[in-house]
Amino acid sequence: MKFLRYGAPGAEKPGILDADGKIRDLSAHVADLSGAALAPDALATLGAIDVNSLPVVEGASRLGPCVAGTGKFICIGLNYSDHAAETGATVPPEPIIFMKASSAIVGPNDDVTIPRGSEKTDWEVELAVVIGKTAKYVTEAEALEYVAGYCVTNDVSERAFQTERSGQWTKGKSCDTFGPMGPWLVTKDEVPDPQNLGMWLTVNGEKMQDGSSKTMVYGIAFLVSYLSQFMSLHPGDVISTGTPPGVGMGLKPPRYLKNGDVVELGIEGLGTQKQTFRADI
């Protein structure tokens, strides 16, 4: 199933995508796609509803972030061997973990704001894992039982904030609008092998990233298990699992986003995003 949220920011309603690509309203059956509603069994119950019996959402509607109530937005750095190579970094002996503020989350096609003082705003197509039930000290073998599904994220990054100013990466990752998420939460039954998905990103129509989740160093089951040893993972928490090569920082010379640039990105089976970048003036 492909679940989504639609409507104005802060007033999104839950929906599901039908076989014809139309949005069907789920609000009579669930208040929102958050908390207990994200448990795999709960999503299966919603998916069992006769989709054709649900109201069609007429006309164009903004898509919001595909999940609500995200408490933790956890990101994994340098998790693609080919991306680490392009940046001159060494693959770490354990996953690099950093947090992206939940206030950065926006819809998949919302404008992204280039923050004041930015010199090096960059792009990163990433496969994200959405947690469906609380995970603590879980094994790698059982880790996927705690996953609700998968979605696309753009881990927008300001590289000067991230790497050239003292402190941690978080401030270069957490600017408002730096976390487009969606368009859909795709349940795991529709993603039989999340470690073999094509991923791509363009800037103004030019292909910049063209990779695959198969070059991920630390796989999804490992990451869920690993993170659960340090912190409880709760329903709605998101793990963004890293990016393949082709980011602006890795180009020679480096290239960064400017006012009016249009970024499009997608992952096989998980949908696409499109953002216009706007300078915050």
C-alpha positions as CSV (number, residue, x, y, z in Angstrom):
1,M,0.0,0.0,0.0
2,K,1.0,3.6,-0.6
3,F,-0.2,5.8,2.2
4,L,0.0,9.6,2.2
5,R,-1.1,12.8,3.8
6,Y,-2.7,15.7,1.8
7,G,-3.9,19.2,2.5
8,A,-2.6,22.5,3.8
9,P,0.5,22.5,6.1
10,G,-0.7,21.6,9.7
11,A,-4.1,20.4,8.4
12,E,-3.2,17.3,6.5
13,K,-5.5,14.4,6.2
14,P,-4.6,10.7,5.8
15,G,-5.1,9.1,2.4
16,I,-4.2,6.1,0.3
17,L,-3.2,5.9,-3.4
18,D,-5.5,3.8,-5.5
19,A,-4.5,1.7,-8.5
20,D,-5.2,4.6,-10.9
21,G,-3.0,7.0,-9.0
22,K,-5.9,8.8,-7.4
23,I,-5.9,9.9,-3.7
24,R,-8.6,8.3,-1.6
25,D,-9.5,9.9,1.7
26,L,-8.9,7.7,4.8
27,S,-10.0,10.2,7.5
28,A,-13.2,8.3,8.3
29,H,-11.0,5.4,9.3
30,V,-8.0,6.9,11.0
31,A,-7.2,10.3,12.4
32,D,-3.7,10.5,11.0
33,L,-0.7,8.4,10.0
34,S,1.0,8.6,13.3
35,G,1.6,6.7,16.5
36,A,-0.3,3.3,16.8
37,A,-1.7,3.8,13.3
38,L,1.8,3.1,11.9
39,A,2.0,-0.4,13.4
40,P,2.3,-2.9,10.6
41,D,-0.9,-4.7,11.7
42,A,-2.8,-1.4,11.8
43,L,-1.5,-0.4,8.3
44,A,-2.6,-3.8,7.0
45,T,-6.1,-3.3,8.4
46,L,-6.3,0.1,6.6
47,G,-5.0,-1.5,3.5
48,A,-7.7,-4.2,3.6
49,I,-10.4,-1.6,3.2
50,D,-12.0,-1.6,-0.2
51,V,-10.1,1.3,-1.7
52,N,-12.9,2.0,-4.3
53,S,-15.3,2.6,-1.5
54,L,-13.3,5.5,-0.2
55,P,-14.0,9.1,-1.4
56,V,-11.8,10.4,-4.2
57,V,-9.9,13.6,-3.4
58,E,-10.9,15.8,-6.2
59,G,-8.6,18.4,-7.8
60,A,-4.9,19.1,-7.1
61,S,-4.0,18.8,-3.5
62,R,-0.7,19.5,-1.8
63,L,1.0,16.4,-0.4
64,G,2.3,16.7,3.1
65,P,5.0,14.7,4.8
66,C,3.9,11.1,4.5
67,V,4.0,10.5,8.3
68,A,3.0,12.7,11.2
69,G,4.3,12.9,14.8
70,T,8.0,12.2,14.0
71,G,9.8,12.4,17.2
72,K,13.3,11.5,15.9
73,F,14.7,12.2,12.5
74,I,17.9,10.1,12.6
75,C,20.4,10.2,9.7
76,I,23.3,8.0,8.8
77,G,26.4,9.6,7.4
78,L,28.8,8.2,4.8
79,N,26.8,5.0,4.4
80,Y,27.4,4.5,0.7
81,S,30.9,3.3,-0.3
82,D,30.9,5.2,-3.5
83,H,29.7,8.4,-1.9
84,A,32.4,8.2,0.8
85,A,35.0,7.8,-2.0
86,E,33.8,10.9,-3.9
87,T,34.2,13.0,-0.7
88,G,37.6,11.6,0.1
89,A,36.3,10.1,3.4
90,T,36.9,6.6,4.8
91,V,34.0,4.3,5.4
92,P,33.6,4.4,9.2
93,P,34.0,1.2,11.3
94,E,30.5,1.9,12.8
95,P,27.6,4.0,11.4
96,I,27.9,7.7,11.8
97,I,24.7,8.9,13.5
98,F,23.4,12.5,13.5
99,M,20.1,14.0,14.1
100,K,18.0,16.2,11.8
101,A,15.5,18.5,13.6
102,S,11.9,17.3,13.1
103,S,11.1,21.0,12.4
104,A,12.9,20.6,9.1
105,I,10.3,18.2,7.8
106,V,8.1,19.4,4.9
107,G,6.1,17.9,2.1
108,P,7.8,16.3,-0.9
109,N,7.0,19.1,-3.3
110,D,7.2,22.1,-1.0
111,D,9.7,24.9,-1.6
112,V,13.0,24.6,0.2
113,T,14.4,27.7,1.8
114,I,18.1,28.4,1.3
115,P,19.0,29.9,4.7
116,R,20.5,33.3,5.3
117,G,24.3,33.2,5.1
118,S,24.3,30.0,3.1
119,E,27.1,29.4,0.7
120,K,26.9,25.7,0.1
121,T,23.4,24.3,0.2
122,D,23.5,20.7,-1.2
123,W,21.3,17.8,-2.2
124,E,21.1,14.2,-1.1
125,V,18.5,11.6,-2.3
126,E,18.0,9.1,0.5
127,L,16.0,6.0,1.3
128,A,14.2,6.5,4.6
129,V,12.8,3.9,7.0
130,V,9.7,4.7,9.0
131,I,9.4,2.9,12.4
132,G,6.0,1.3,13.1
133,K,6.3,0.0,16.6
134,T,8.6,0.6,19.5
135,A,12.0,-1.0,19.1
136,K,14.5,-1.5,21.9
137,Y,17.4,-3.9,21.9
138,V,16.1,-5.7,18.9
139,T,18.2,-8.2,16.9
140,E,19.1,-7.7,13.3
141,A,17.1,-10.8,12.5
142,E,13.9,-9.3,13.9
143,A,14.5,-5.7,13.1
144,L,12.3,-5.4,10.0
145,E,9.3,-6.5,12.1
146,Y,9.5,-3.0,13.6
147,V,9.4,-1.2,10.2
148,A,6.2,0.4,8.9
149,G,7.5,1.1,5.5
150,Y,9.8,3.2,3.4
151,C,9.8,6.7,1.8
152,V,12.0,9.1,-0.1
153,T,13.8,11.9,1.7
154,N,16.0,14.7,0.5
155,D,18.7,15.2,3.1
156,V,19.2,18.9,2.2
157,S,22.5,20.0,3.7
158,E,24.4,23.3,4.1
159,R,28.0,22.2,3.9
160,A,29.6,25.3,5.3
161,F,27.4,25.1,8.3
162,Q,28.0,21.3,8.5
163,T,31.7,21.0,8.1
164,E,33.4,24.4,8.2
165,R,32.0,25.7,11.5
166,S,32.9,24.1,14.8
167,G,30.5,21.6,16.4
168,Q,28.4,18.8,15.1
169,W,26.7,18.2,11.7
170,T,23.2,18.9,13.0
171,K,23.2,22.6,12.3
172,G,24.0,22.1,8.7
173,K,21.2,19.5,8.4
174,S,18.3,21.0,10.3
175,C,17.5,24.3,8.7
176,D,13.8,24.9,8.2
177,T,12.5,22.9,5.1
178,F,15.7,20.8,4.9
179,G,13.7,17.5,5.3
180,P,11.3,16.9,2.4
181,M,9.6,13.6,3.0
182,G,7.3,11.5,0.8
183,P,5.3,11.4,-1.4
184,W,4.2,8.1,0.1
185,L,4.8,5.8,2.9
186,V,5.2,2.5,1.0
187,T,4.5,-0.5,3.2
188,K,7.3,-3.1,3.4
189,D,5.3,-5.8,1.6
190,E,5.6,-3.7,-1.5
191,V,9.4,-3.4,-1.1
192,P,10.7,-7.0,-1.1
193,D,14.4,-5.9,-1.3
194,P,15.1,-2.4,0.0
195,Q,18.8,-3.1,-0.6
196,N,18.4,-3.0,-4.3
197,L,16.5,0.1,-5.3
198,G,17.5,2.6,-8.0
199,M,17.9,6.2,-6.7
200,W,18.3,9.4,-8.8
201,L,18.3,13.1,-8.5
202,T,18.4,16.0,-11.0
203,V,19.2,19.7,-10.7
204,N,17.5,21.9,-13.3
205,G,17.0,18.7,-15.4
206,E,20.6,17.6,-15.2
207,K,21.2,14.1,-13.7
208,M,23.4,14.5,-10.7
209,Q,22.8,11.3,-8.7
210,D,22.2,7.9,-10.3
211,G,22.9,5.1,-7.8
212,S,21.4,2.2,-5.9
213,S,20.7,1.2,-2.3
214,K,22.8,-1.9,-3.0
215,T,26.0,0.1,-2.4
216,M,24.8,0.9,1.2
217,V,27.5,-0.1,3.7
218,Y,25.2,-0.7,6.7
219,G,21.9,-2.3,5.7
220,I,18.5,-1.4,7.0
221,A,18.0,-4.3,9.3
222,F,21.5,-3.7,10.8
223,L,20.7,0.0,11.3
224,V,17.4,-0.5,13.0
225,S,19.0,-3.1,15.4
226,Y,22.1,-0.9,15.9
227,L,20.2,2.2,16.7
228,S,17.9,0.3,19.1
229,Q,20.9,-0.6,21.3
230,F,21.4,3.1,22.1
231,M,17.8,4.6,22.1
232,S,14.3,3.4,21.8
233,L,12.8,3.8,18.3
234,H,9.2,4.9,18.4
235,P,6.4,4.9,15.9
236,G,6.9,7.7,13.4
237,D,10.6,7.9,13.9
238,V,12.5,8.2,10.6
239,I,15.9,6.8,9.8
240,S,17.4,8.4,6.6
241,T,20.0,5.9,5.5
242,G,22.5,7.8,3.5
243,T,23.1,8.9,-0.1
244,P,24.8,7.6,-3.2
245,P,27.4,9.6,-5.1
246,G,26.7,12.8,-7.0
247,V,26.3,15.4,-4.3
248,G,27.4,18.9,-5.0
249,M,30.2,18.7,-2.5
250,G,31.8,15.8,-4.3
251,L,31.9,17.5,-7.8
252,K,35.1,19.1,-9.2
253,P,34.6,21.9,-8.8
254,P,31.9,21.7,-6.1
255,R,28.4,22.9,-7.1
256,Y,25.8,24.2,-4.8
257,L,22.1,25.3,-5.1
258,K,21.0,28.9,-5.7
259,N,17.7,30.7,-5.8
260,G,15.3,29.3,-8.3
261,D,17.0,26.0,-8.8
262,V,14.7,23.0,-9.2
263,V,15.6,19.6,-7.7
264,E,13.8,16.4,-8.7
265,L,14.5,13.1,-7.1
266,G,13.1,9.6,-6.7
267,I,13.6,6.0,-5.6
268,E,12.4,3.0,-7.5
269,G,8.9,2.1,-6.3
270,L,8.7,4.9,-3.7
271,G,7.7,7.9,-5.8
272,T,9.3,11.2,-6.7
273,Q,9.8,14.7,-5.2
274,K,10.2,18.1,-6.8
275,Q,11.4,21.2,-4.9
276,T,12.2,24.8,-5.9
277,F,14.9,26.3,-3.8
278,R,14.2,29.9,-2.6
279,A,16.7,32.2,-0.9
280,D,15.6,33.4,2.5
281,I,15.8,37.2,2.1
